[in-house]
Amino acid sequence: MMNPLYKRLKREFKSDIGKYIVIFLFITIMVGLCSGYIVGNESMSKSFYETQESLNVEDGHFEAMYELSNSIRNAAQDGYKLTIYNLYYKTIDHEGHNIRTYAKEDRKGIINDYEVMIGKEPSELNEIALDRTYCDANNIKVGDKYSTNEGDYIVVGIVALVDYSALFEDNADAMMNVKSFSIALVTKAAFDNMATDVNYNYAYKFNSKLSEDEANETNQKLMTYLYLMTGKSLTSFIPYADNQAIQFAIVDVENDLVFLEIFFYLIMVGLAFVFAITTKNKIEQEAKTIGTLKAMGYTRWNLIGHYLLLPSLVTLAGAIAGNIWGYTGFKDFTTSLYYRSYSFGTFHTFFSPKAFIMTTIIPLVLVLLISFIILVVNLHAPTKVFLQGKTKKSRKATRRPLPKKLGMINKMQLRVIAANKGTYIAMFIGLLFANLILVFGLCLTPMLENFKKEIQTSQVAPYEYILKDNYLVSDDSAEKIKVTSLYVGIDTVQVIGVEKFGSESKFLSDLDLKPGEVVVSKDLYEKYNIKKGSTFEAKEEYSDKVYTLKVSQLKNQAGAFYVYMDMDTFKDLFKDAQTLNGYLSSEELTEIPQDSIYTVITIKDLQAASDQMSLSMGDVFTLFDAFAIILFLLIIYLLAKIVVEKSATSIAMMKILGFNPLETARAYNLSTGIVVAVSELIAIPVSSLLLSVLWKAIMTIRMKGWITFYLAPWIYFAMFGIAIGAFLVVFLIEYLKMRKIPLSLALKRE
């Protein structure tokens, strides 16, 4: 026989349909956003690594000024148990764009293979295939004519190369360049016909899988061997782990998931709160019904099972709807954001156990657990207490007199706030969680813009040259530096030795360097809590050598991790380490030969880096903005609705006493408005402080690099405005609902 309580489910759902629709939307949006993002993110990551395996990605590559002799090649292959492949390229010009061109036969089925995304492989002398992201950025399509300094070609294919998922022209570049740099493939015959000079580039692959430590040790030995045996003509050596063209894209994808997880956990706290308050309110609303059911013989456990059923069904429905949306449209949308910036191959969707657990199992368990606890705590009162419309024994209330000068409506507003103090306390807590979600969503885009400005202002000179050799310039105004890299924690730090500083330097006049001590930049001391006068440890990448550095000054330079020291200290400290020479200059140093230049950093490079960062992350952050605002509005609506529902009997009594609907709304809805305004004034700074602490913890523990927590001043006003705007919408909705409250409801009052 069907449990008679089941017959109440439909009626309960219809009577509370507004609340359940809000909860359904809350869960659907949360699950859709999180599952779509996680599924897309993890599927892209899995596809990326599978593609690397199937297309035989390199373990590293190096470039030399001259062709590698057979004796050096064979000795390296035998001594370090690896295979070296020719991967020569020529750089041709297309309207000022540098196009790094390879012979397709050197790659196909051998090393660093590629995938044809659109069109076909080149097979004739006048055919060329180009990188997909470059083609998208320049509106190039299959069949287009492509003019270069080597002649005219026809674009027959758009490709994705496994070793160029991000278009970095130089591994030392601050950011990739999809606008004026591309990889191209031509036939071997077309490659040989080009008059442009060849670059002797080689890829290598270990004969067996090595651990990270083993690979690092072998890479270091191989680099030293090649550098010495080629007569120091080795111009670059880039292991797989350090290759920005391979690693940058997937690191960006995986780092963005960290932001999503923070967002998800904040939402989960909000969801737990919503169900706690709505379950408690449901018990208070149906106190008499519960008393009647208990008097009829239903046990507390029968009632707990009954009141758990509807929230569980709504949660399950929301989770199913959210997952359908997440696995379809939203997943495709999130992955398209990355495909716009990075040259990934074909994407395959994989089922994600993590997404299923996070977005379906956890919310369902959370709803059941929270609701169960609230029900157990609130259903223990005696039956006669419930029959009186209460959930606990009443204490004798003491009503304090209010000032006579206050008007009737003002007095009623104060009484409403006093009578609903428990609900309003819950509203404050809810608003605190809602504001935490909202400030997280709103702050990301301005924080990114602030980071872009910091990157662009981090440059100490208009031209920063890093050289491969000890080339001496004749320009006396150029200031010499020496550079090396160390690791602090999980981050790479640029250590710079300078000859001129303070009043002697045009670029580093703010430095006060002392022998044996260092100056650290803002990002480094903020992330690792480095203080003036303290010491910190930094280690070499491919060895166990650790340097203990004493800090004499903190430099307000953001955008990267820098450590400065005087040249004598630098030479003494790193006499056995690999270091590079460089110059700081106001003008371009045209006398330096191109083969001597490792990299040149200008303001244009930094602007390109910040613009690309905005392109790759901006849309994701805007997405968080939109969802944060939606969830904030839903929480405000739900909490305000509860206040009106709890006061329905009192509202009916006011109508009987002759108060018109607007006066009734002023008494009840404006009371809520006052609480919302006061709560916001407290919750906004508190939520901002909580997020700043959370942000630093996440950036320190989970992320490489550093983005300073920044809250644009307008965000405070925007949050307050959104809260008041949400209240006005709720005011209108609840005003219309209050007009429909029947007068007969007052007759049921005890």
N, C-alpha and C positions, 0 to 999 in steps of 0.2 A: 504494500500500500504506500502511495506517495506521501511523503512527509507534508503535513498541512502547512508548515512554514514556507515551503517552496511557493505556495500560492501567493505569498506576500511579495515575492521578488519583483514581479512585473509592476505591482503597484508602487513599491518602494523606488524602483528605477524611474518610473514616470514622475513621481512626486519630487525626485531629486535630480531630474534629468540635466538641469543646468550644471550642477556640481560634477556629475559623472562625465558630461561632455568636456568640461574643463580638464578633469583628470585624464580623460582619454587623450585629449589633444596634448597635454603636458607630456604624457608617456610616449605618444606617437612621435612627437617632435624630437624628444630626447633620444629615443631608440633609433629613429631614422637618421638623425645627425650622427650619432656615435657609431651605429652599425655600418652605415654607408661609408663613413670615413675610415673606420678600422678595416673593413673588408677591402676597400679600395687601396688603402695604404699597405696592408699586409700582402694583398695579391700582387701589387706592383713590386714589392720587395721580393716576394718569392719568384715572380716572373723574371726579375732582374738577375737574381743569382742563378736561376736555371738557364737563362740565356748566356750568362758568362761561362757556364759549364759547357753548354752545347756549342757555343761559338769559340771555345778555346781561348779565353782571355789570357793575356800575358801575366807573368809574375813580376815583370818589370821591363824597362827599356832604357837604352842609353844612346847617346849620339856622339860621334867623333868628327874631328875636322877632316880626317882621311879615312879611306876604306880600311877595314880591319883585315889584317893579314891572316892567312890560313893557320899559321903557327900559333898566333895569339888566340884565335878563335878556338882551335882544337884544344889548346892547353886549358883555356877557361872552361870549356865544356867538360873535359875529363876531370879537371881538378875540383870543380864545384858541382858536378853531377847535374848538368842542365843542358838545354839545347838553345842555340842562338839562331835567330831567323833574320834574314834581310828584310827590312821594312823601310826602304829608301823612299824619300818624298821630294817633291819640288814645289816651291811656293810660286804660284802664278797670280797675276793681278786681274781683277775684274772691277773696273770703276772705283779703284782705291781699296777694294776688299782683298784681303790676303786669303788665298784659297790654297790650302795644303793638299797637294794632289798625290795619290798613291796609285800604283798599278794594282788592279783588282786581283791579278793572278798571284801576287805576293801574299794575299790574305785568304782568298777563297779556299776553305777546307784545310787551311794550314795554321794560321795564328791570327788572333784578333779579327775574326770573321765578321760579316755584316748581314743585315736583313734588308731586303728590298721591300719598302713599305708601299710604294706606288710606282707603277711602271715596270721597267725591266733593267737588267744589267747592261752597261755599255758593251757593244760588240764591234763597233766600227771606229775608225780613227777620229771621226768628228763627233763622237757621242761621249757624254759625261753624266755622272750621277752625283747628286749633292745631298748634304745633310738635311734632314726634315725640318729641324727647328730653324735653320738658316733660310730655307725656302719659305717657311711660314712667315718669318719676320720680314722677308723681302718680296713677298707675294710672287714667288717663282713657282711655275707649274710645269708638269711634264709636257714636252713639246715646245717649250720656249727656246728662243735663240739666246745663247750665252756667250758674250764676246769677252775675250781675254787678250793679254799681251802675246799669247801663243796662238791666237787665231780664234775663229768662231766655232762654237760647239752647239749641239742640240741636247737639251736636258731630257734624257730618256728614263731616268730613274730618280726616285727620292728614297734615301737609305738611312738606316740607323746603324752606326758602327759600335761594336761592343766596348771599344776602348775610348769612345768619345760620347758618352751619355750627356756630358756637359762640355760646351765648346770653349775650352781654355786654350788660347793660343800659346801661352807660356805657363808652365806650372807655378811660376812665382806671381802670376797676375792675381790681383785682389778679387776679381770676379770674371766670369765667363763673358763671351762676346758673341751673341747670336746675330748681331746686325751686320758686322763687317768682317767676320771670319767664318770659314767653313772648311769642312773636309770634303774632298772630291775623289771619285774613283774613275779611272779611265782604263783602257786596255794597255797591256804591256807595250804594244807597238806604238800607241799614242804617247805613252810616257817616255819611251826612248827617243821619240821624234822631237820632244820639247827641248828648246835651246837653253832653258833656265838651268842654273847650277843644281846639282843633286845634293841633298843632305843625307849623310850616311847615318841613318837611324837603324837601330837593331832592337828587336824584342827578344826576350828570353823566357824560357819556361823550365821550371825545375822538373827533373825526371820523376820525382815522387812528391807526395804531399808533405810539406814541412809545417811544423808548428810555428806560431808567431815569433817566438824567440829564436828558433832555428833559422827562419827566413831572415830575420833582422841580422843575425850574425853572418849568414852567408852573403847577404847583400853588401854588408860593410866590407867583407873580405874581397868580394868580386869588384866592388868599386875601386878599392885601393889597388888591386892588381891591374885593372884596366887603365887606371890613371897613370900608373908607373910604366906599364908596358907600351902604352901608346905615346910615350914621350910627353905626357901631360897634355895631350890633345883632346882628351875627353871633355866635351862641352856640356854634357848633362848626363845625369844618372838618376832615374826616378823609379824606385820600387813601387809595386802595386799599391801598397798601403798609403803611399804618399802622393799618388797620382790623382790630382784634382779632377782631371777629365773623366776618370772612372768613379772616384769616390764621392765627389761633391753632391751629385744629384741624389744618390741613395741616402747620404747623411742628412740632406735637407728633408727628404720624405720621412725618414725615421724620427728626426727631431720634431717635426710638426706634430707627430703623434703624441709627443710629450704634452704639448699644449692642449690637445684634445682630451687626454686623460685627466689633466687638471680640471678642465671644463666639466668633464663627466662626473668627477667626484664631487664638485661643487653642486651640480644638479642633483646628485643622489642625496646629498644632505637636504636639499630643498624638497625632494620627493618624500623623504622620510618624515620631514616636518609636516608637509601637507597631509599625509595620511594619518599622522598622529592627531592633528587638530580636527580633521574631518570625522574621524572615527569617534573621538570624544564628543564632538558636537552631535553626532547621530544618536549616541546613547542618551544625551541630555534631551534631545528632541523627542525621543520615543520612550522616555522614562515610564510613563503610564502604561504604554503597550507592553513594555518589558515586565512591569509588575503584574499585569494581567496574565501574561504567558507563564510567568513563574508560578502564579496562583493556580493555573490550570495544570501544573505538574511538569512543565518544561524545566530541565535543569540548566544550570549556568553553562555547561558544556554544550548543550543543544543550542543555546542562544549564541554562544561564541562561534560555533560552526555556521550558524545561519548568517550572522553579521560579517563573517569572513568571506562568504561566498561571492557576494556582489562586487566588493572591491577587487577580489582576485580575478573574477571574470573580466572586469573592466581593464585591469592591468594586463591580463593575458591578451585581450583584444587589441589594446594599444601596442603591446610588444609585437604581435603578429603584423599589424598594420605598419608599424615602424620598420620592421625588418623587410617587409615587401618593398616599401618605399626605399629603404637603405640599399638593398641588393639590386634595385633597378635604377631608377632615375638619379638618385642622389649619389650613388657610388660612381656612376658615369660622370656626373658633374664634378666631383672632387678630383677624379683622376685626370679629367680634361685640364684642370688648373696646372697640373704638373707636366702634362704633355705639351703645353704651350711653351714651357721653359726648357724642358729637357728632352733629349733624343733617345727615349726609351723605345725598345722594340715592341712587338705585339704583346698586348696585355691580355692575360687570362684570369678570369675570376675564380677564386678558390673559396671554398667554405672556410670560415674562420671560427674555430672553437672559442677563441678569445672574445670575439665579437658576440657570439651567442651567449657566453657566460656573463659578460659584462652588461649586455643590453637586454637580456631576457631572463636568465636565471637569477641574477643578483636583484633586479627590481622586483621580481615576483616574490623571492624569499624575503626581501626587505619589507614589502607590503604586508605579507603574511605575519612576519615577526612583529613589526611595529603594531599592526592592528591587534594581534593576539595579546601583546603586553597591555595595550590600552584597555582591551575588553576584559581581561582578567582582573586588572586593577579596579575597573569601574563597575563591574557586575557583581561585586561581593556584598553590596548593601542588602539589608533585609527586604523582603517582598513589599511590606507595608510602606517602606520609604519610596520605592519605585511607584507604588500606587498613588502616592501623594505628588507625583511628577518631579521627584528629586532623585539624585544619584547618591546622595550621602545625607546623613543627619544634619539638620540645620542648626547653626549656632545663632543665638539671639543677636540680631543686627542692631548696631547703634548708629542712628542717623544724625549726622552733625548738621546744625542749622547753617543755611547759606545766607550771605549778605542780602539785606532787604532791597538794596539798590539794584540788584541784578533783576533783569526782566524774566518773565515766566519761561521763555524759550531758552535763555541762557542757563537758568537753573536746571531745566530739564536736560540740557546738554551735559552739565556736570553730573547729574544723577545717572544719565545713560552711561557716561564714562566710568563712574563708580560701580554701577551695577554690572558692567561688562569688563571689569578690570582684568579678569583672568583671560578673556578673549583678546583684549587689547595688548596684554603682555605677550600673548602668543603671536599677535599681529606684529609687534615690534621684532620678535625673534624671527618671524617669517620675512619681514622686510630686511632684516640684517642679512639673511641668507640670499634673498633676492638681490639686494644691492651688491653682495659679493659676486654673484653671477654677472650682474650688469656691469660693474666696474671692470671685471676681467674682460668682458666683451668689448667695452668702449675704449679701454686703455691701450689695446694692442696696436691699433693703427697709428695713433699719435706717438706711441712708444717707438714704432718702426720709423716714423718720420723724424723723431728726435735722434734716433740712432744713425739715420742717414746724414743728418747735420753733423753729428759727432765724427762720423767717418771722414766727411769732407773737411772738417777743421783739424783733423789729427795730423795732417801733413806738416812737417816742420820746414820744408823748403819747396819751392815751385817744381824743382827737379831733384829726384832722389835716385842716384845711380848705384846699382850693385853690379860689380864687375866679376868676370871669371878669372882675371889675372891681375897682376900688379901694375897696371898701366898708369903712368904718371901724366897728369894734364898740365898744360902750361898756364891755364887760367888761375891766377893767384887768389881770386875771389871764391873759388870752389873750396869747400872745406872737406878735408879727408876724414873718412870714417872706416871702421872695420866692423864686420857683422858676423855673428854666428847664431845658432839656434839651440835653445835648451828647453827642457820640459819642466813645468811647475804643475804638479797635480796631473790633470788630463790635458793640459793646454800647452801649445807651443809658444815659446816666448822669444822675441827677437832681442838679442843682446848686442848693444851698439857701443863700440869704443870711439871716443871723439877726441880730436886733437885740440879743437877750439871750443870754448864754452864761456858762459858768463859774458863779460864786457868785450871779450875778444871775438865772440861769435855773432854773426848776423842772424843765425837761425836758432841757436840754443842759448840765448842770452839769459833765460830764466833758470839755467842749470847752475848749481853750486856743487861741483864734484870735488870730493875729497879722496886722497889716495887710499885705495883698499876698500872704498865704500861705493854704493850705487844709488841711483835715482830710479824709482819705479813709476810707471804710468797709472792713470786713474783706474782703468779696467782691472789691472792686476791687483792693486791694493784693495779695491772694493770687493772683488770676488774672494780673495784669500785672506782678507782681514789683516793685511800687512800694515804695520804702524811705523812711523818715523822712529828710528833708533833700534828697531827690532831686526831680527835676522830671519831668513827663509832659505829653504833648500831648492836647488835646481839641478837636474841631472841631464847627462848627455843621452841622445836617443839610442845609439847603438852600443852603449857600454854601461857599466855600473858606476861610472864615475859621478860623484855628487859634489856640487859646489855649494858652500855656505856663504851667502851674500848678506852684508850688513847694509841697512837702508839709512841714508843720510837725508833724503829729501823725497817728497811725494810730488809728482808732476801732474798737473791737470790736463792730461792728454788722453782722450778716449778713442775708441774705435779699434784698438788692438792692444796686445800685451807687449810692452817695451821695458827694457832695463838699460840704463845708460851708465857708463863708467868712463873715467879718463883713459887715454890711450895706453899709458904705461901700465895701469892696472890690468887692462884688457890683454895686452901682450904677455904680461907675466902670468896671468891666470890661464890663458888658452894657448900657451906656446906649443903644446902637443896636439891641439885640436884643429879640426878643419875650419878655417875662417875665410871670409870673402872681403875684398876691398870695395870701397865705394866713395861717392862724393855727394855733398849737398851743394846745390847750385841755384842761382837765380835765373840763369839762362841755360839753354840747351847746349850741351858740350859736344859739338859736332866733330871735334877732332878725335874722339874715341872711336876706334874701329868697331863695327857692328859685331864681329866675332868675339870682342872682348866684353861685350855687354851681356850680363845675365838678365837684368830687368831694369826698366826705368819706370818710376812711379810719378805721375803728374796728377794735377787736380782733375783732369778729364778722366783718368783711370778711376779715381775715387768716386767721381760722379756716376760713371758707368756702373761701378760696383754697387752703389747705393740704389740706382735706378733698377738694376737687375734684381736686387734683393726685394725691392718694393713690388716688382712684377711677379716674383715667385711666391711671395708670402702675403702680399696685400689682399688678394681675393679671399684667401683662407681666413684672414683676420676680419675682413668685412662680413664674412659669413657668420663668425662668432658674434659680431655686433648684432646682426639681425636676430639670431636665435636668443641671445641674451635679453633683448628688449621684449620679444614675444613671451618668453618664460616669466619675465618680471611682471608683465601685464596680467598673465594668467594667475600668478600668486596673489596679486593685489585684488583681483576680482573675486577669487575664491574666499579670501579672508573677509572682505567687506560683505560678501553675501552671507557669511555665517552670522555676522553681527545682526543683520536685518532679520534673518530667520529666527534667531534666539529672541528677538524683541517683537515678534509678530503679534503676540497677545497684547502687549503694552501699546503697540501702534493702533490696534483695533479699539482699545479703550480711549485713546486720544481722539479718534474719529467720533466716538459716541459723545465725548465731551465737547465736540464742536470745532476742533482744530481742523483747518483745511489741509489738503495734501502737502502744500509747500511748507507750512509750519511744521508738519510732522516730519518732512524730509530734513528741515533745518535741525530739528531736535535730534534725529538719529543719524542721518547721513553726514551732516556737518560735524557731528561729534567724531565720527570716523575720520573725517577730513582733518580735524584738529590733531587726532592721534597720528595720522599718516604724516602730517607736516612735522610734528615734534619728533616722531620716530626717525624720519628722514634726516633731520638735523643732527641726530646722534649717530644713526646707522651709516651715513655716508663717510664721515671721517674714520669711524671704527672699521668699516669694511675695507677702506683704502689702506689702513694700517695693517690689517690682517693679510691683505693681498701682497703688500710689500714684503712682509716676512716670508710668506709662502713663495713668492717669486724668487727671492734670494736663495732659499733652500733648494728649489727645483733647479735653478741655473747652476748652483754649486755642485749638486749631487748628480744631476742627470745630463747636463748639457756642456758641450765644449764651447769655448768663447764666452762672451759676456755682453748682455744688453742691460744697461742701467735701467732700473725701474723708474718710469717717468709717468706722471699723471698730469696731463694738460689741464690748466685751470678751468677751461670751459666744461670739463667733464663733471665737476661738482655741480655746476648750474644745470647741465643737461640731465643729470640724474634726478635732481630735485624737480626739474620741469617735467620729466617723464613720469615721476611719481604723482605729481599734481594732475597731470594730464590723464593718467590712468584713473585717478580718483574721480575726475569729472565725468569720464565715460561711465565708471561704475555708479556714480551718483545718478546719472540719467537712467541707467538700466534699473537700479534699485528704486528710483522714484516711480517709474512706471509699474514696477512690481508692487510697491507699497499701496498704490491706488487700488490694486485688485484684492488686497487683504480684506476679507469679509468682516463686518461688524460682529457677526455671531461668534467669532473667535473669542471675543472678550467674555462671553457668557461661560466659557469653559474654564475661566480663571478660578483658581482655588481661593 
